[in-house]
């Protein structure tokens, strides 16, 4: 097969077997997916599988903004912290005392995931306790709390709708 083109006048898709490429045209810009990557003109929007999308030409990537591949990261500097619905990755950047991350009952939803990391390298001396809100019987893998207790320790938990569970 040499090439296939599908067009409705405003948009088109071209598959070129000989060039090993896929070209998509819609309105103001073209997007090309080739053997070497994804590229588009300035301002083109690229949407791909698994939620990869972005605009052209930032951070050394053609067509995909590298920031799209990041997750929300909350830095906590040596204080107790109450988890927010907007959090995903919570990292301690400094510890001088044992600290607690409070997990509100309202955040418990089936499939909701949070990740916690000691980036300070001091959790072996100053533990970080993950503590679900009291009064609801909510546990983390059958325990009332769990701790980051090794230097550079990390843990991920997800909700089941009734309790939290540590991910492998």
Secondary structure, 3 states (H helix, E strand, C coil): CCEEEEECCCEEEEEECCCCEEEEEECCEEEEEECCEEEECCCCEEECHHHCEEECCCCCCCCCCHHHHCCCEEEEECCCEECCCCCCEEEEEECCCCEEEEECHHHCCCCCEEEEEECCCCCCCCCEEEEECCCCCCCECCECEEEECCCCCEEEEEECCCCEEECC
